[in-house]
Amino acid sequence: MSLLVYLLPLALALGAAWVAVFLWCMRKGQFDDPAGAATRILQDDPPADEIR
């Protein structure tokens, strides 16, 4: 039973830390365009002449 005294606050702290990191990622725009990054790798780069 004394182990529960340590594990319950630890679980709550880890859950709160996960929520804080998730909210931080949402504010920074990490999840704005998940499909765009997946298809961007498939697009060809323009030739070097067109870059300049």
The 8 nearest C-alpha neighbors of each residue, nearest first, counted from 0:
[[1, 2, 3, 4, 5, 6, 7, 8],
 [2, 0, 3, 4, 5, 6, 7, 8],
 [3, 1, 0, 4, 5, 6, 7, 8],
 [2, 4, 6, 1, 5, 0, 7, 8],
 [3, 5, 1, 2, 6, 7, 8, 0],
 [6, 4, 3, 2, 7, 8, 9, 1],
 [5, 7, 3, 9, 8, 4, 10, 2],
 [6, 8, 10, 9, 5, 3, 4, 11],
 [9, 7, 11, 10, 6, 12, 5, 4],
 [10, 8, 6, 12, 7, 11, 13, 5],
 [11, 9, 13, 7, 8, 12, 6, 14],
 [10, 12, 8, 14, 9, 13, 15, 7],
 [11, 13, 9, 15, 14, 10, 8, 16],
 [14, 12, 16, 10, 15, 11, 9, 17],
 [13, 15, 11, 17, 16, 12, 10, 18],
 [14, 16, 12, 18, 17, 13, 11, 19],
 [15, 17, 13, 19, 14, 18, 12, 20],
 [18, 16, 14, 20, 19, 15, 21, 13],
 [17, 19, 21, 15, 16, 20, 22, 14],
 [18, 20, 16, 22, 17, 21, 23, 15],
 [21, 19, 23, 17, 22, 18, 24, 16],
 [22, 20, 18, 24, 23, 19, 17, 25],
 [21, 23, 25, 19, 24, 20, 18, 26],
 [22, 24, 20, 26, 25, 21, 19, 27],
 [25, 23, 27, 21, 22, 29, 26, 20],
 [24, 26, 22, 28, 23, 27, 29, 21],
 [27, 25, 23, 24, 28, 22, 29, 21],
 [26, 28, 24, 25, 29, 23, 30, 22],
 [29, 27, 25, 31, 26, 30, 24, 32],
 [28, 30, 24, 27, 31, 25, 26, 32],
 [31, 29, 28, 32, 33, 25, 24, 27],
 [30, 32, 28, 29, 33, 25, 27, 34],
 [31, 33, 35, 34, 30, 36, 29, 28],
 [32, 34, 35, 36, 30, 31, 37, 29],
 [35, 33, 37, 36, 32, 38, 39, 31],
 [36, 34, 38, 32, 37, 33, 39, 40],
 [35, 37, 39, 38, 34, 33, 40, 32],
 [36, 38, 34, 35, 39, 40, 33, 41],
 [39, 37, 35, 41, 40, 36, 34, 42],
 [38, 40, 36, 41, 42, 37, 35, 34],
 [39, 41, 38, 42, 37, 36, 43, 35],
 [42, 40, 39, 38, 43, 37, 44, 36],
 [43, 41, 39, 40, 44, 38, 45, 37],
 [44, 42, 45, 41, 40, 39, 46, 38],
 [43, 45, 46, 42, 47, 41, 50, 40],
 [44, 46, 49, 43, 47, 50, 48, 42],
 [47, 45, 48, 49, 44, 50, 43, 51],
 [46, 48, 50, 49, 45, 51, 44, 43],
 [49, 47, 46, 50, 51, 45, 44, 43],
 [50, 48, 47, 51, 46, 45, 44, 43],
 [51, 49, 47, 48, 45, 46, 44, 43],
 [50, 49, 48, 47, 46, 45, 44, 43]]
